[in-house]
Amino acid sequence: MNSGASVSGDERIRLFVAYTLAPDDRERLFAWQLAELAGSQARLVPPEQLHFTIAFLGQRPRRDVDPISEVVGTAAAGAGPMSLELSRYRETRSVGMLVFEDESGEATRVAEAIQRGLEAIGVYKREARPWLPHVTVLRFRRPPRLQPELPVLGQVMPSEAAAYHSVLRRDGAQYDVLRSVALGGR
């Protein structure tokens, strides 16, 4: 398990767990965002913030980082390769996302193990719907109702599972990896 950013004391911090994207996948997605979404007057998600969310934990005491990281490390230990294929673009009330298919089921298996582990330590309540592998690429106040040409990505393989600290700023959120573990031979 690798340590990234640090926070001090027992303050409450905004946390989530996600799969990180390999740098080349992030750059290919960002190039697509610039080509297909930049004129939409919505806010593009910067390349360093592109990820597959597994669980949003909200405001948690800083002391929860170690048990959360332990759950992530345990669930990701021995994970096989995770190969995700782009399926479609989708908009919700506030975000545009790329939705992926998990043909092997490995990304879903590990995400669900992480969610169960987080629930067991009392920091998360699973949603009724199943986990949806997606990457948020656009944020907006009103849906722009885009129908962009999908990027040609081939297989996308998450490189790590990580606990993130999300700091809300005036110009958007900043995400810092607190702890991460490599996935599937990466």
Backbone torsions as a table, in degrees:
resi	resn	phi	psi	omega
1	MET	NA	129.3	179.4
2	ASN	-99.2	141.4	174.0
3	SER	-94.3	142.9	176.7
4	GLY	-117.2	-115.0	-180.0
5	ALA	-67.6	162.1	178.3
6	SER	-129.8	154.8	173.3
7	VAL	-131.5	153.5	-174.5
8	SER	-114.8	163.2	176.0
9	GLY	68.5	-161.7	-178.1
10	ASP	-111.8	31.1	179.2
11	GLU	-63.9	162.4	175.1
12	ARG	-90.6	131.8	-178.2
13	ILE	-130.8	152.6	-179.1
14	ARG	-85.3	122.3	-173.5
15	LEU	-125.5	151.5	168.5
16	PHE	-151.8	163.6	178.3
17	VAL	-118.9	138.3	-176.8
18	ALA	-153.6	162.9	167.4
19	TYR	-88.2	133.4	175.4
20	THR	-87.4	156.3	177.0
21	LEU	-98.3	146.2	174.6
22	ALA	-63.4	148.4	-177.6
23	PRO	-53.6	-40.1	-179.2
24	ASP	-67.4	-35.2	176.0
25	ASP	-66.8	-41.4	177.6
26	ARG	-60.7	-43.9	-178.6
27	GLU	-66.7	-40.1	177.6
28	ARG	-64.5	-40.5	177.9
29	LEU	-66.3	-39.9	-179.5
30	PHE	-67.3	-39.0	176.8
31	ALA	-60.6	-40.8	176.8
32	TRP	-64.4	-43.5	178.5
33	GLN	-56.2	-47.1	-179.3
34	LEU	-61.8	-40.6	-177.6
35	ALA	-74.0	-38.8	-170.7
36	GLU	-105.4	-24.9	-170.8
37	LEU	-118.3	-13.9	-170.8
38	ALA	-60.4	-30.7	-178.1
39	GLY	-84.5	7.0	-172.5
40	SER	-83.3	-6.2	-175.4
41	GLN	63.9	17.0	172.4
42	ALA	-102.7	168.5	-177.5
43	ARG	-92.9	120.4	176.5
44	LEU	-70.4	140.7	173.5
45	VAL	-78.2	124.4	-178.7
46	PRO	-62.0	153.1	-175.2
47	PRO	-57.9	-35.5	-178.7
48	GLU	-70.7	-10.3	179.9
49	GLN	-105.3	0.8	179.3
50	LEU	-74.5	127.8	-176.4
51	HIS	-162.1	168.4	172.9
52	PHE	-101.8	105.7	-179.5
53	THR	-67.9	134.4	175.6
54	ILE	-102.7	-46.1	-177.9
55	ALA	-154.5	125.8	172.9
56	PHE	-92.1	124.3	-173.9
57	LEU	-102.7	-14.6	179.6
58	GLY	73.3	-157.2	-179.0
59	GLN	-74.4	120.2	-179.0
60	ARG	-132.2	152.2	173.1
61	PRO	-64.2	145.3	-179.4
62	ARG	-55.6	-31.1	-178.9
63	ARG	-63.4	-16.2	178.7
64	ASP	-76.1	-14.8	-175.9
65	VAL	-59.0	-44.9	-178.1
66	ASP	-64.1	-49.1	177.5
67	PRO	-63.3	-36.3	177.1
68	ILE	-63.2	-45.2	179.7
69	SER	-63.3	-36.5	177.6
70	GLU	-63.4	-43.0	177.6
71	VAL	-60.9	-46.9	-178.9
72	VAL	-61.2	-46.0	-179.6
73	GLY	-62.8	-42.2	179.9
74	THR	-66.0	-46.0	-178.5
75	ALA	-67.3	-33.3	-176.6
76	ALA	-87.2	-13.3	-179.4
77	ALA	-59.9	127.9	178.0
78	GLY	75.2	11.0	179.0
79	ALA	-61.8	138.9	176.1
80	GLY	-81.0	177.4	178.0
81	PRO	-59.0	139.5	179.6
82	MET	-114.1	108.5	-178.3
83	SER	-113.2	116.1	-178.0
84	LEU	-112.7	140.2	-179.2
85	GLU	-114.5	133.4	178.9
86	LEU	-62.9	134.0	-178.2
87	SER	-110.6	-51.5	-174.2
88	ARG	-164.9	168.1	170.7
89	TYR	-100.8	141.1	-178.2
90	ARG	-142.9	144.4	174.1
91	GLU	-116.6	140.9	171.9
92	THR	-109.3	-162.7	177.9
93	ARG	-62.3	-31.8	-171.4
94	SER	-132.5	-5.1	-178.9
95	VAL	-139.7	154.2	168.6
96	GLY	-108.1	139.1	-175.4
97	MET	-140.2	155.9	169.5
98	LEU	-100.8	125.5	-178.4
99	VAL	-100.9	137.5	-176.7
100	PHE	-117.5	156.3	173.5
101	GLU	-102.3	139.8	178.6
102	ASP	-109.2	82.4	-175.4
103	GLU	-57.6	-42.8	-176.9
104	SER	-79.9	-21.8	-177.6
105	GLY	83.2	-3.5	-175.7
106	GLU	-67.8	-42.5	179.0
107	ALA	-62.8	-40.5	178.5
108	THR	-67.4	-43.1	-180.0
109	ARG	-58.1	-47.7	-178.4
110	VAL	-69.9	-41.4	178.3
111	ALA	-58.9	-43.5	179.6
112	GLU	-68.2	-35.1	175.9
113	ALA	-64.8	-40.0	177.1
114	ILE	-63.8	-46.9	179.9
115	GLN	-60.1	-44.1	178.1
116	ARG	-61.8	-42.8	179.3
117	GLY	-64.1	-40.5	178.5
118	LEU	-66.8	-36.9	177.4
119	GLU	-66.4	-40.5	-178.9
120	ALA	-63.3	-31.8	179.0
121	ILE	-92.3	4.7	172.0
122	GLY	80.1	23.4	-179.1
123	VAL	-111.5	2.1	-174.3
124	TYR	-155.2	146.7	171.7
125	LYS	-122.9	119.0	-178.3
126	ARG	-63.2	147.3	176.2
127	GLU	-78.1	158.7	179.8
128	ALA	-68.8	-33.3	-179.3
129	ARG	-81.3	153.9	179.9
130	PRO	-70.1	158.8	178.1
131	TRP	-60.3	135.7	179.8
132	LEU	-115.3	112.1	178.8
133	PRO	-69.1	114.3	-179.0
134	HIS	-150.0	158.3	175.7
135	VAL	-123.4	120.9	176.4
136	THR	-74.3	126.0	-176.4
137	VAL	-116.8	-11.7	-173.2
138	LEU	-151.2	140.7	175.8
139	ARG	-124.6	144.1	-176.7
140	PHE	-157.4	163.9	174.8
141	ARG	-87.5	-36.7	176.1
142	ARG	-127.4	133.5	-179.7
143	PRO	-56.7	128.0	178.8
144	PRO	-78.9	-7.8	-179.9
145	ARG	55.1	51.1	-179.7
146	LEU	-79.5	155.0	172.4
147	GLN	-135.3	66.2	-174.2
148	PRO	-71.3	153.3	170.7
149	GLU	-64.1	131.2	-178.5
150	LEU	-73.2	145.8	176.8
151	PRO	-71.4	153.0	174.0
152	VAL	-92.6	105.2	-174.1
153	LEU	-112.1	-23.9	-170.9
154	GLY	67.3	-148.0	179.8
155	GLN	-81.5	134.3	175.6
156	VAL	-109.8	127.6	-177.4
157	MET	-120.1	111.3	175.9
158	PRO	-54.4	141.2	-176.9
159	SER	-95.8	-29.0	-177.5
160	GLU	-148.4	159.4	165.2
161	ALA	-106.8	135.6	-172.4
162	ALA	-143.1	151.1	168.9
163	ALA	-95.2	126.4	-176.7
164	TYR	-113.3	148.4	169.8
165	HIS	-104.5	124.6	179.8
166	SER	-106.6	119.2	179.2
167	VAL	-109.1	118.0	-179.9
168	LEU	-79.3	129.3	179.3
169	ARG	-127.3	164.4	-179.8
170	ARG	-58.0	-37.1	-177.4
171	ASP	-95.1	15.0	179.5
172	GLY	121.0	171.0	-178.1
173	ALA	-76.3	150.1	172.5
174	GLN	-116.1	130.8	-178.2
175	TYR	-110.4	129.6	177.0
176	ASP	-122.0	128.7	176.3
177	VAL	-72.9	124.9	177.1
178	LEU	-89.7	-47.8	178.0
179	ARG	-146.9	146.1	179.5
180	SER	-144.9	158.7	176.7
181	VAL	-136.1	135.1	179.9
182	ALA	-65.8	149.5	-178.9
183	LEU	-115.9	147.3	167.5
184	GLY	39.0	51.3	175.8
185	GLY	80.0	8.7	178.2
186	ARG	-79.9	NA	NA
